[in-house]
Each structure stands twice: as structure tokens, then as C-alpha cells.
Amino acid sequence: MKFPVLYLRKGAERRLRAGHLWVYSNEVDSRRSPLSEFEAGGQAELRSSLDKPLGTVFVNPHTLICARLIGRDPAHGMTPQRLAQRMEQALSLRERLFAEPFYRWVFGDSDGLSGLVIDRFGEVIVVQISTAGMEQMKEAVVRAVQRLAHPATIVIKNDGKMREVEGLPRYTETALGTEPDRLWVRENEVDFEVPLSGGQKTGWFYDHRMNRRRLQAYASGKRVLDVFSYVGGWGLQAAVAGASQVTCVDSSGSALDSVHHNARLNRLDNVDTLEGDAFAALKALCDEREKYDIVVLDPPALIPRRRDQKAGEQAYARLNQLALRLLERDGLLVSASCSMHLSRDKLVDIIRGSGRKIDRFVQLLEQGHQAPDHPVIPGIPETDYIKSCFVRSLTGFF
């Protein structure tokens, strides 16, 4: 198939040859290939300044990331057949990893499907499309989901902020079956029902699955504080593992209603909630001299953009200082981050500095990563975004 050609400036191909898949608008040779001549969501052949073919891309002339590599073969773009093949390859990995059908089936660039996320909740499949190129493949995505998974329901949850950046409307629609009010999730032998409409992302965050499993090893007999709890993913799994008491903190009353619902679902009677801003709630608990054996911090991305780096790092530091103050003498802090702009080393340094500031001796016991249904592409640092640190806090040690 013949595609229009998008030319790069001199040297701009180095990052792509190293394994990255994105082209930024300032890397395009706008004299040889003006971006204004390309259709949003269209496909093009990508070439270096020396006219060497680099592959095929989805193009959006209106965004900073103006092209996303589909494949290294310049003669073949994204077709329904190629899309279905990659979805099948992604599915085969997840079916090997997980005994039950609860996982992230497709993780965008990491599965060669930039702009596409698919989460599986048993017989319900939730699809999110965030780029103009993948939007043009929507019908092919739905057909492939039907053929490969035979679900009862397919929901297209295209309500993310990224769509506005791509010039796409935000909407939710049901492509198959009847849209449920709630999604059933089973993770680490714990059951949850989570809201679909108005819920976070696709309704659940599978990325911390392995880290929540590790928390269970520490939880027996402990008093646990789960901050930014959403519907109780961390706290309820600790409770099922034998925690003596769990308190979930979140600013959303509806999320905390779901915490109570999920506690009943798992026959737990040792879970309570606290509604409010996390920073204010932690400070109030400190003022009340409350103490916990385990504090979990899993905030939303506090550094959404590079320009938010300084303020975001300060926010992480404040959170970790407050959390350490709430721990018993030999307590455990689980400090997590989903900010791709915060490195693992920087998070550890923030925890170290927080401990020194309040005279706590901290031991880093283990570090967690995102679950394997969120594979990392080594050439794309942005795909490696989940961090968690399990830190023991001691007073009067040195």
C-alpha cells in the first residue's frame, strides 16, 4: 500500500532506532512534509532526513506527539488483520499469566497498539481509545474482541482527557450487550464490585496487582491506613489477609460507599472509612496522635507534566512525612507512585529525606513494579511508570 511520506529532521531518527515509537512535531521536516497536509488519524510512511525508510505511523498534525510508529516495515500499515493479530498475541500472554479473566488485555504501545487500552472483567470488556489513528480502527477493535474473547458485553469508555488533546470527542457507548452499573473484579482472591459510569479510568487499576499481593504478606494482625483508597483495593486485600483494622481515606464519598459495599461482599467487619482531602486527613490524624502499623500511600499522578516536577516532588515529600509520623515505632510504609515523571530513585530519595526530616530510621525492604499485564518497552521510559517502596520505619534506632 502506498502511503504519504513524513520526513524527519536530521538526527531525529536516533531515538526511534533505539526503540522509541513516538515522533514529536518539532522533529518533523516541515519543509519537505508540512504537517498541515496530513489527516488526523491517517497513516504515513516515516523516513529519515537521508530518505531512509523507518516504518509506518499513525499521524495527528494537531498534537505534540504527531506520529506513532505502527511497524518498522514501510510497506505495511495498520490493517484490521494486523490489529487482530497483535490483540491475539497480547491475549495469549495474559492467559498464560493469570488463571482468571481479570487483567489488562492491551496496554497501548507496549503491545504495539498505540492509543488502545483494553481491560477484561470476566465477561465484560472495557475498551478505551485515546488517539485519532486508533479511533479509525474502532470497528475493527470491536470485531476482534468479539472473535477472540466472546464476551457478553463490550463497553467503549472513551471519556479520557487525552482524547481532547487528540481533537476527539469524549463519549461512552455499549458496542455489545447491556452496559452494567458495576464491574466485578477478582484480584488476589478478593472480590470487588466497582462503578463503571463515573469510575476511574476503565473502572479498576490492575497495575498494582502484584504490589497489593505483597502487602498481604505484611498485613496479618496489623492496623492499616489506606490513603487515596478509591474503592479499597489495598485496604480490603489487607483485611482479607488478616489485618486487625483497616481505615480507607478518600475524597470521594461514592468511592467510600463502594469500600463499604466491597467489605460486605467479602464478609469483612473491620473496615471503616474517612472522607476528605488526603493531606488534611493525614495532618488531622497526626494532630490526634493516631498510630498505625501500616500506612499505604497510592496517590494519583502528582507530576502529570514535566513543568509540575518541583511542586509534585514537594507533594510526595509532604505525604511521606505525614505518613511516617503516623507509624508505630516498627511500622511499614508502602509508598507508591504512578507518575511517569518521577523516577524510582527519586521516590526512594524522597522517602529517605522524609525519614531524616522527622528523625526516623528507614529501611527499604523491597520495591514493586507494575504487573506483567502492563509490560515495559525498554526504549520507551514512559511505559515504566509504576513504583512502590515497602519501607520499615524505626524510631530511636540511631
Long-range contacts (C-beta under 8 A, 24 or more apart in sequence): 1-75, 1-76, 1-77, 3-43, 3-44, 3-45, 3-56, 3-74, 3-77, 4-33, 4-37, 4-38, 4-42, 4-44, 4-45, 5-33, 5-44, 5-45, 5-46, 5-47, 6-33, 6-38, 6-44, 6-45, 6-46, 6-47, 6-57, 6-59, 6-67, 7-32, 7-33, 7-47, 7-48, 7-49, 7-51, 8-46, 8-47, 8-48, 8-49, 8-54, 9-49, 10-49, 11-49, 12-48, 12-49, 13-48, 13-49, 13-52, 13-54, 16-46, 16-54, 16-69, 17-54, 18-379, 19-377, 19-378, 19-379, 19-380, 20-379, 20-380, 21-68, 21-69, 21-109, 21-114, 21-377, 21-379, 21-380, 22-65, 22-67, 22-68, 22-69, 22-109, 22-380, 23-57, 23-65, 23-66, 23-67, 23-68, 23-69, 24-64, 24-65, 24-66, 25-61, 25-63, 25-64, 25-65, 25-66, 28-66, 28-67, 35-59, 35-61, 35-66, 36-61, 37-61, 40-132, 40-166, 40-167, 41-131, 41-132, 41-133, 41-135, 41-136, 42-133, 43-70, 43-77, 43-78, 43-133, 45-74, 46-74, 47-74, 58-114, 58-115, 58-131, 58-132, 58-133, 58-134, 59-133, 60-131, 60-132, 60-133, 60-166, 60-167, 62-166, 62-167, 63-165, 63-166, 63-167, 68-109, 68-114, 68-115, 68-131, 68-133, 69-114, 70-112, 70-114, 70-133, 71-112, 78-133, 78-137, 80-137, 80-140, 80-143, 80-144, 83-113, 83-137, 83-140, 83-141, 83-144, 84-140, 84-143, 84-144, 84-147, 84-148, 86-111, 86-112, 86-113, 87-111, 87-113, 87-118, 87-141, 87-144, 87-145, 87-148, 88-144, 88-148, 91-148, 91-149, 93-372, 93-373, 93-375, 94-120, 94-373, 97-372, 97-373, 98-373, 100-186, 101-149, 102-185, 102-186, 102-187, 102-206, 103-206, 103-371, 103-373, 104-206, 104-207, 104-371, 104-373, 104-374, 105-149, 105-373, 107-373, 107-374, 107-375, 107-383, 108-383, 109-377, 109-380, 109-383, 110-374, 110-375, 110-376, 110-377, 110-380, 110-383, 111-375, 116-141, 117-202, 118-145, 119-202, 119-203, 119-204, 119-206, 120-149, 120-151, 121-183, 121-184, 121-185, 121-203, 121-204, 122-184, 122-186, 123-151, 123-152, 123-153, 124-151, 124-152, 124-153, 124-154, 124-155, 124-177, 124-180, 124-183, 124-184, 125-149, 125-151, 125-153, 125-154, 125-155, 126-155, 126-157, 126-183, 126-196, 126-202, 126-203, 127-154, 127-155, 127-156, 127-157, 127-175, 128-156, 128-157, 128-158, 128-160, 128-201, 128-202, 129-156, 129-158, 129-163, 130-158, 130-160, 130-162, 130-163, 130-166, 130-168, 131-162, 131-166, 132-166, 132-167, 132-168, 135-166, 135-168, 142-175, 142-176, 146-176, 151-176, 151-177, 152-176, 152-177, 153-177, 153-178, 153-179, 153-180, 155-179, 155-196, 157-196, 157-202, 157-203, 160-201, 172-197, 187-212, 187-233, 187-237, 188-212, 188-213, 188-216, 188-237, 189-240, 190-236, 190-237, 190-240, 190-266, 191-262, 191-265, 191-266, 192-231, 192-232, 192-233, 192-236, 192-262, 192-265, 193-258, 193-261, 193-262, 193-265, 194-231, 194-258, 195-231, 195-254, 195-258, 198-254, 200-230, 204-233, 205-230, 205-233, 206-371, 206-373, 206-374, 207-338, 207-370, 207-371, 207-374, 207-386, 208-233, 208-234, 208-298, 208-336, 208-368, 208-370, 208-371, 208-386, 208-388, 209-371, 209-373, 210-368, 210-369, 210-370, 210-371, 210-372, 211-334, 211-336, 211-368, 211-369, 211-386, 211-388, 212-237, 213-237, 214-366, 214-368, 214-390, 215-241, 215-294, 215-296, 215-334, 215-390, 216-240, 216-241, 217-241, 218-294, 218-332, 218-390, 219-243, 219-294, 222-292, 222-293, 222-294, 222-332, 223-291, 223-292, 223-293, 223-294, 224-292, 224-293, 224-294, 224-295, 224-296, 225-249, 225-285, 225-292, 225-294, 225-295, 225-296, 225-323, 225-326, 226-296, 226-298, 227-278, 227-281, 227-282, 227-295, 227-296, 227-297, 227-298, 227-299, 227-319, 227-323, 228-278, 228-297, 228-298, 228-299, 228-300, 229-255, 229-256, 229-259, 229-273, 229-298, 230-255, 230-258, 231-255, 231-258, 231-259, 231-262, 232-258, 232-259, 232-262, 232-263, 232-271, 234-296, 234-298, 234-334, 235-259, 235-271, 235-296, 236-262, 236-263, 236-266, 236-268, 236-271, 238-294, 238-296, 239-263, 239-266, 239-268, 239-270, 239-271, 240-266, 240-268, 243-270, 243-294, 244-270, 245-270, 245-272, 246-270, 246-271, 246-272, 247-271, 247-272, 247-273, 247-274, 247-292, 248-272, 248-273, 248-274, 249-273, 249-274, 249-275, 249-276, 249-278, 249-281, 249-282, 250-275, 250-278, 251-275, 251-276, 251-277, 251-278, 278-319, 279-318, 279-319, 279-322, 282-319, 282-322, 282-323, 282-326, 283-322, 285-326, 286-322, 286-325, 286-326, 290-326, 291-326, 291-327, 291-328, 291-331, 292-326, 292-327, 292-328, 292-331, 293-327, 293-328, 293-331, 293-332, 294-327, 294-331, 294-332, 294-333, 294-334, 295-323, 295-324, 295-326, 295-327, 295-331, 295-332, 295-333, 295-334, 296-334, 296-336, 297-323, 297-333, 297-334, 297-335, 297-336, 298-334, 298-336, 298-338, 299-336, 299-337, 299-338, 300-338, 301-337, 301-338, 301-339, 301-340, 302-337, 302-339, 302-342, 303-339, 303-341, 303-342, 304-339, 304-341, 305-341, 306-341, 308-341, 309-341, 312-339, 312-341, 312-342, 313-342, 313-346, 313-350, 316-342, 316-347, 316-350, 317-350, 317-353, 317-354, 320-350, 320-351, 320-354, 321-354, 321-357, 321-358, 324-354, 324-355, 324-358, 324-360, 324-362, 324-393, 325-358, 327-360, 327-393, 329-393, 329-394, 329-395, 329-396, 330-392, 330-393, 330-394, 331-392, 331-393, 332-365, 332-390, 332-391, 332-392, 332-393, 333-362, 333-389, 333-390, 333-391, 333-392, 333-393, 334-388, 334-389, 334-390, 334-391, 335-388, 335-389, 335-391, 336-368, 336-386, 336-387, 336-388, 336-389, 337-386, 337-387, 337-388, 338-385, 338-386, 339-385, 340-381, 340-382, 340-384, 340-385, 342-387, 344-387, 347-387, 347-389, 348-389, 351-389, 351-391, 355-391, 355-393, 359-395, 360-393, 360-394, 360-395, 361-393, 361-394, 361-395, 361-397, 361-398, 362-391, 362-392, 362-393, 362-394, 363-391, 363-392, 363-394, 364-389, 364-390, 364-391, 365-390, 365-391, 365-392, 366-390
